[in-house]
């Protein structure tokens, strides 16, 4: 059963950051990235277990999974399944220190 996709504000901001950064070199590639991200969200809505579980000691991250953006394997979508939805939390480039970015403060 296909799930709804809920894109959190932080994920929207991440997508915009990637769009701008990629667009500095190639506006066409930036558009392609955004379309690929949307396609990836639909894949996750249809198959939410396709991603790999993010291993973390933080309880708040125990149910987080990640999956690459279609055709952009270095860009990772971090998400969780909630009730009848897939909640997109972030979209990060894999070269970043993702542990630090995901770890809840405190």
CNS distance restraints for C-alpha pairs under 8 A (distance, minus, plus):
assign (resid   1 and name CA) (resid  46 and name CA) 6.61 0.50 0.50
assign (resid   2 and name CA) (resid  45 and name CA) 5.38 0.50 0.50
assign (resid   2 and name CA) (resid  46 and name CA) 4.51 0.50 0.50
assign (resid   2 and name CA) (resid  47 and name CA) 7.57 0.50 0.50
assign (resid   3 and name CA) (resid  45 and name CA) 4.66 0.50 0.50
assign (resid   3 and name CA) (resid  46 and name CA) 6.33 0.50 0.50
assign (resid   3 and name CA) (resid  84 and name CA) 5.47 0.50 0.50
assign (resid   3 and name CA) (resid  85 and name CA) 4.76 0.50 0.50
assign (resid   3 and name CA) (resid  86 and name CA) 6.25 0.50 0.50
assign (resid   4 and name CA) (resid  45 and name CA) 6.23 0.50 0.50
assign (resid   4 and name CA) (resid  84 and name CA) 6.42 0.50 0.50
assign (resid   4 and name CA) (resid  85 and name CA) 4.40 0.50 0.50
assign (resid   4 and name CA) (resid  86 and name CA) 6.09 0.50 0.50
assign (resid   5 and name CA) (resid  41 and name CA) 6.85 0.50 0.50
assign (resid   5 and name CA) (resid  42 and name CA) 7.54 0.50 0.50
assign (resid   5 and name CA) (resid  45 and name CA) 6.20 0.50 0.50
assign (resid   5 and name CA) (resid  85 and name CA) 5.60 0.50 0.50
assign (resid   5 and name CA) (resid  86 and name CA) 4.92 0.50 0.50
assign (resid   5 and name CA) (resid  87 and name CA) 6.04 0.50 0.50
assign (resid   5 and name CA) (resid  88 and name CA) 7.22 0.50 0.50
assign (resid   6 and name CA) (resid  85 and name CA) 6.70 0.50 0.50
assign (resid   6 and name CA) (resid  86 and name CA) 6.08 0.50 0.50
assign (resid   6 and name CA) (resid  87 and name CA) 4.71 0.50 0.50
assign (resid   6 and name CA) (resid  88 and name CA) 6.02 0.50 0.50
assign (resid   7 and name CA) (resid  11 and name CA) 6.15 0.50 0.50
assign (resid   7 and name CA) (resid  12 and name CA) 6.66 0.50 0.50
assign (resid   7 and name CA) (resid  87 and name CA) 5.95 0.50 0.50
assign (resid   7 and name CA) (resid  88 and name CA) 4.74 0.50 0.50
assign (resid   7 and name CA) (resid  89 and name CA) 6.71 0.50 0.50
assign (resid   8 and name CA) (resid  12 and name CA) 6.48 0.50 0.50
assign (resid   8 and name CA) (resid  87 and name CA) 6.97 0.50 0.50
assign (resid   8 and name CA) (resid  88 and name CA) 5.93 0.50 0.50
assign (resid   8 and name CA) (resid  89 and name CA) 5.51 0.50 0.50
assign (resid   8 and name CA) (resid  90 and name CA) 7.62 0.50 0.50
assign (resid   9 and name CA) (resid  13 and name CA) 6.24 0.50 0.50
assign (resid  10 and name CA) (resid  14 and name CA) 6.16 0.50 0.50
assign (resid  10 and name CA) (resid  89 and name CA) 6.55 0.50 0.50
assign (resid  10 and name CA) (resid  90 and name CA) 6.07 0.50 0.50
assign (resid  11 and name CA) (resid  15 and name CA) 6.14 0.50 0.50
assign (resid  11 and name CA) (resid  88 and name CA) 6.44 0.50 0.50
assign (resid  11 and name CA) (resid  89 and name CA) 5.35 0.50 0.50
assign (resid  11 and name CA) (resid  90 and name CA) 4.12 0.50 0.50
assign (resid  11 and name CA) (resid  91 and name CA) 5.75 0.50 0.50
assign (resid  12 and name CA) (resid  16 and name CA) 6.25 0.50 0.50
assign (resid  12 and name CA) (resid  90 and name CA) 7.85 0.50 0.50
assign (resid  13 and name CA) (resid  17 and name CA) 6.16 0.50 0.50
assign (resid  14 and name CA) (resid  18 and name CA) 6.27 0.50 0.50
assign (resid  14 and name CA) (resid  90 and name CA) 6.40 0.50 0.50
assign (resid  14 and name CA) (resid  91 and name CA) 5.63 0.50 0.50
assign (resid  14 and name CA) (resid  92 and name CA) 6.90 0.50 0.50
assign (resid  15 and name CA) (resid  19 and name CA) 6.05 0.50 0.50
assign (resid  15 and name CA) (resid  34 and name CA) 7.36 0.50 0.50
assign (resid  15 and name CA) (resid  91 and name CA) 6.48 0.50 0.50
assign (resid  16 and name CA) (resid  20 and name CA) 6.15 0.50 0.50
assign (resid  17 and name CA) (resid  21 and name CA) 6.11 0.50 0.50
assign (resid  18 and name CA) (resid  22 and name CA) 5.89 0.50 0.50
assign (resid  18 and name CA) (resid  30 and name CA) 7.66 0.50 0.50
assign (resid  19 and name CA) (resid  23 and name CA) 5.77 0.50 0.50
assign (resid  19 and name CA) (resid  30 and name CA) 5.00 0.50 0.50
assign (resid  19 and name CA) (resid  31 and name CA) 7.31 0.50 0.50
assign (resid  19 and name CA) (resid  33 and name CA) 7.16 0.50 0.50
assign (resid  19 and name CA) (resid  34 and name CA) 6.95 0.50 0.50
assign (resid  20 and name CA) (resid  24 and name CA) 6.30 0.50 0.50
assign (resid  20 and name CA) (resid  30 and name CA) 7.27 0.50 0.50
assign (resid  21 and name CA) (resid  25 and name CA) 7.60 0.50 0.50
assign (resid  22 and name CA) (resid  26 and name CA) 6.15 0.50 0.50
assign (resid  22 and name CA) (resid  27 and name CA) 7.12 0.50 0.50
assign (resid  22 and name CA) (resid  29 and name CA) 6.70 0.50 0.50
assign (resid  22 and name CA) (resid  30 and name CA) 5.16 0.50 0.50
assign (resid  23 and name CA) (resid  27 and name CA) 4.17 0.50 0.50
assign (resid  23 and name CA) (resid  28 and name CA) 7.30 0.50 0.50
assign (resid  23 and name CA) (resid  29 and name CA) 6.76 0.50 0.50
assign (resid  23 and name CA) (resid  30 and name CA) 4.86 0.50 0.50
assign (resid  23 and name CA) (resid  31 and name CA) 7.94 0.50 0.50
assign (resid  26 and name CA) (resid  30 and name CA) 6.32 0.50 0.50
assign (resid  27 and name CA) (resid  31 and name CA) 6.34 0.50 0.50
assign (resid  28 and name CA) (resid  32 and name CA) 6.19 0.50 0.50
assign (resid  29 and name CA) (resid  33 and name CA) 6.05 0.50 0.50
assign (resid  30 and name CA) (resid  34 and name CA) 6.42 0.50 0.50
assign (resid  31 and name CA) (resid  35 and name CA) 6.35 0.50 0.50
assign (resid  32 and name CA) (resid  36 and name CA) 6.05 0.50 0.50
assign (resid  33 and name CA) (resid  37 and name CA) 6.09 0.50 0.50
assign (resid  33 and name CA) (resid  72 and name CA) 7.34 0.50 0.50
assign (resid  34 and name CA) (resid  38 and name CA) 6.33 0.50 0.50
assign (resid  35 and name CA) (resid  39 and name CA) 6.19 0.50 0.50
assign (resid  36 and name CA) (resid  40 and name CA) 6.07 0.50 0.50
assign (resid  36 and name CA) (resid  69 and name CA) 6.34 0.50 0.50
assign (resid  36 and name CA) (resid  70 and name CA) 5.50 0.50 0.50
assign (resid  36 and name CA) (resid  71 and name CA) 6.96 0.50 0.50
assign (resid  36 and name CA) (resid  72 and name CA) 7.81 0.50 0.50
assign (resid  37 and name CA) (resid  41 and name CA) 6.25 0.50 0.50
assign (resid  37 and name CA) (resid  69 and name CA) 5.52 0.50 0.50
assign (resid  37 and name CA) (resid  70 and name CA) 6.85 0.50 0.50
assign (resid  38 and name CA) (resid  42 and name CA) 6.45 0.50 0.50
assign (resid  39 and name CA) (resid  43 and name CA) 6.39 0.50 0.50
assign (resid  39 and name CA) (resid  70 and name CA) 7.23 0.50 0.50
assign (resid  40 and name CA) (resid  44 and name CA) 6.25 0.50 0.50
assign (resid  40 and name CA) (resid  68 and name CA) 7.87 0.50 0.50
assign (resid  40 and name CA) (resid  69 and name CA) 5.67 0.50 0.50
assign (resid  40 and name CA) (resid  70 and name CA) 5.77 0.50 0.50
assign (resid  41 and name CA) (resid  45 and name CA) 6.16 0.50 0.50
assign (resid  41 and name CA) (resid  88 and name CA) 7.96 0.50 0.50
assign (resid  42 and name CA) (resid  46 and name CA) 6.31 0.50 0.50
assign (resid  43 and name CA) (resid  47 and name CA) 5.98 0.50 0.50
assign (resid  43 and name CA) (resid  48 and name CA) 7.67 0.50 0.50
assign (resid  44 and name CA) (resid  48 and name CA) 4.57 0.50 0.50
assign (resid  44 and name CA) (resid  49 and name CA) 7.63 0.50 0.50
assign (resid  44 and name CA) (resid  50 and name CA) 7.01 0.50 0.50
assign (resid  44 and name CA) (resid  51 and name CA) 7.90 0.50 0.50
assign (resid  44 and name CA) (resid  86 and name CA) 7.09 0.50 0.50
assign (resid  45 and name CA) (resid  85 and name CA) 7.31 0.50 0.50
assign (resid  45 and name CA) (resid  86 and name CA) 6.03 0.50 0.50
assign (resid  48 and name CA) (resid  81 and name CA) 6.76 0.50 0.50
assign (resid  48 and name CA) (resid  86 and name CA) 6.89 0.50 0.50
assign (resid  50 and name CA) (resid  67 and name CA) 7.44 0.50 0.50
assign (resid  51 and name CA) (resid  65 and name CA) 5.55 0.50 0.50
assign (resid  51 and name CA) (resid  66 and name CA) 5.03 0.50 0.50
assign (resid  51 and name CA) (resid  67 and name CA) 4.70 0.50 0.50
assign (resid  52 and name CA) (resid  65 and name CA) 5.23 0.50 0.50
assign (resid  52 and name CA) (resid  66 and name CA) 5.39 0.50 0.50
assign (resid  52 and name CA) (resid  67 and name CA) 6.56 0.50 0.50
assign (resid  53 and name CA) (resid  63 and name CA) 7.10 0.50 0.50
assign (resid  53 and name CA) (resid  64 and name CA) 6.06 0.50 0.50
assign (resid  53 and name CA) (resid  65 and name CA) 4.22 0.50 0.50
assign (resid  53 and name CA) (resid  66 and name CA) 6.51 0.50 0.50
assign (resid  54 and name CA) (resid  61 and name CA) 7.40 0.50 0.50
assign (resid  54 and name CA) (resid  62 and name CA) 7.22 0.50 0.50
assign (resid  54 and name CA) (resid  63 and name CA) 7.61 0.50 0.50
assign (resid  54 and name CA) (resid  64 and name CA) 5.58 0.50 0.50
assign (resid  54 and name CA) (resid  65 and name CA) 5.11 0.50 0.50
assign (resid  54 and name CA) (resid  66 and name CA) 6.58 0.50 0.50
assign (resid  55 and name CA) (resid  61 and name CA) 7.97 0.50 0.50
assign (resid  55 and name CA) (resid  62 and name CA) 7.12 0.50 0.50
assign (resid  56 and name CA) (resid  61 and name CA) 6.27 0.50 0.50
assign (resid  56 and name CA) (resid  62 and name CA) 6.40 0.50 0.50
assign (resid  57 and name CA) (resid  61 and name CA) 7.74 0.50 0.50
assign (resid  57 and name CA) (resid  62 and name CA) 7.57 0.50 0.50
assign (resid  58 and name CA) (resid  62 and name CA) 6.68 0.50 0.50
assign (resid  58 and name CA) (resid 103 and name CA) 7.18 0.50 0.50
assign (resid  58 and name CA) (resid 104 and name CA) 7.64 0.50 0.50
assign (resid  60 and name CA) (resid 104 and name CA) 7.44 0.50 0.50
assign (resid  61 and name CA) (resid 102 and name CA) 7.86 0.50 0.50
assign (resid  61 and name CA) (resid 103 and name CA) 7.69 0.50 0.50
assign (resid  63 and name CA) (resid  80 and name CA) 5.97 0.50 0.50
assign (resid  63 and name CA) (resid  81 and name CA) 7.61 0.50 0.50
assign (resid  64 and name CA) (resid  78 and name CA) 6.60 0.50 0.50
assign (resid  64 and name CA) (resid  79 and name CA) 5.59 0.50 0.50
assign (resid  64 and name CA) (resid  80 and name CA) 4.86 0.50 0.50
assign (resid  65 and name CA) (resid  78 and name CA) 5.71 0.50 0.50
assign (resid  65 and name CA) (resid  79 and name CA) 5.42 0.50 0.50
assign (resid  65 and name CA) (resid  80 and name CA) 5.94 0.50 0.50
assign (resid  66 and name CA) (resid  76 and name CA) 6.22 0.50 0.50
assign (resid  66 and name CA) (resid  77 and name CA) 5.31 0.50 0.50
assign (resid  66 and name CA) (resid  78 and name CA) 4.43 0.50 0.50
assign (resid  66 and name CA) (resid  79 and name CA) 6.14 0.50 0.50
assign (resid  67 and name CA) (resid  76 and name CA) 5.49 0.50 0.50
assign (resid  67 and name CA) (resid  77 and name CA) 5.29 0.50 0.50
assign (resid  67 and name CA) (resid  78 and name CA) 6.85 0.50 0.50
assign (resid  68 and name CA) (resid  72 and name CA) 6.79 0.50 0.50
assign (resid  68 and name CA) (resid  73 and name CA) 5.11 0.50 0.50
assign (resid  68 and name CA) (resid  74 and name CA) 6.79 0.50 0.50
assign (resid  68 and name CA) (resid  75 and name CA) 5.61 0.50 0.50
assign (resid  68 and name CA) (resid  76 and name CA) 4.32 0.50 0.50
assign (resid  68 and name CA) (resid  77 and name CA) 5.93 0.50 0.50
assign (resid  69 and name CA) (resid  73 and name CA) 5.92 0.50 0.50
assign (resid  69 and name CA) (resid  74 and name CA) 7.72 0.50 0.50
assign (resid  69 and name CA) (resid  75 and name CA) 5.61 0.50 0.50
assign (resid  69 and name CA) (resid  76 and name CA) 5.88 0.50 0.50
assign (resid  69 and name CA) (resid  77 and name CA) 6.54 0.50 0.50
assign (resid  74 and name CA) (resid  93 and name CA) 5.66 0.50 0.50
assign (resid  74 and name CA) (resid  94 and name CA) 5.15 0.50 0.50
assign (resid  74 and name CA) (resid  95 and name CA) 7.51 0.50 0.50
assign (resid  75 and name CA) (resid  91 and name CA) 6.69 0.50 0.50
assign (resid  75 and name CA) (resid  92 and name CA) 5.65 0.50 0.50
assign (resid  75 and name CA) (resid  93 and name CA) 4.36 0.50 0.50
assign (resid  75 and name CA) (resid  94 and name CA) 5.76 0.50 0.50
assign (resid  76 and name CA) (resid  91 and name CA) 5.47 0.50 0.50
assign (resid  76 and name CA) (resid  92 and name CA) 5.34 0.50 0.50
assign (resid  76 and name CA) (resid  93 and name CA) 6.10 0.50 0.50
assign (resid  76 and name CA) (resid  94 and name CA) 6.34 0.50 0.50
assign (resid  77 and name CA) (resid  88 and name CA) 7.01 0.50 0.50
assign (resid  77 and name CA) (resid  89 and name CA) 7.66 0.50 0.50
assign (resid  77 and name CA) (resid  90 and name CA) 5.97 0.50 0.50
assign (resid  77 and name CA) (resid  91 and name CA) 4.49 0.50 0.50
assign (resid  77 and name CA) (resid  92 and name CA) 6.69 0.50 0.50
assign (resid  78 and name CA) (resid  88 and name CA) 6.09 0.50 0.50
assign (resid  78 and name CA) (resid  89 and name CA) 5.54 0.50 0.50
assign (resid  78 and name CA) (resid  90 and name CA) 5.14 0.50 0.50
assign (resid  78 and name CA) (resid  91 and name CA) 6.09 0.50 0.50
assign (resid  78 and name CA) (resid  92 and name CA) 7.85 0.50 0.50
assign (resid  79 and name CA) (resid  86 and name CA) 6.68 0.50 0.50
assign (resid  79 and name CA) (resid  87 and name CA) 5.37 0.50 0.50
assign (resid  79 and name CA) (resid  88 and name CA) 4.34 0.50 0.50
assign (resid  79 and name CA) (resid  89 and name CA) 5.18 0.50 0.50
assign (resid  79 and name CA) (resid  90 and name CA) 7.07 0.50 0.50
assign (resid  80 and name CA) (resid  86 and name CA) 5.81 0.50 0.50
assign (resid  80 and name CA) (resid  87 and name CA) 5.30 0.50 0.50
assign (resid  80 and name CA) (resid  88 and name CA) 6.77 0.50 0.50
assign (resid  80 and name CA) (resid  89 and name CA) 7.58 0.50 0.50
assign (resid  81 and name CA) (resid  85 and name CA) 5.96 0.50 0.50
assign (resid  81 and name CA) (resid  86 and name CA) 4.64 0.50 0.50
assign (resid  81 and name CA) (resid  87 and name CA) 6.15 0.50 0.50
assign (resid  82 and name CA) (resid  86 and name CA) 6.07 0.50 0.50
assign (resid  82 and name CA) (resid  87 and name CA) 6.70 0.50 0.50
assign (resid  92 and name CA) (resid  96 and name CA) 7.17 0.50 0.50
assign (resid  92 and name CA) (resid  98 and name CA) 7.44 0.50 0.50
assign (resid  94 and name CA) (resid  98 and name CA) 7.30 0.50 0.50
assign (resid  97 and name CA) (resid 101 and name CA) 6.49 0.50 0.50
assign (resid  98 and name CA) (resid 102 and name CA) 5.98 0.50 0.50
assign (resid  99 and name CA) (resid 103 and name CA) 5.87 0.50 0.50
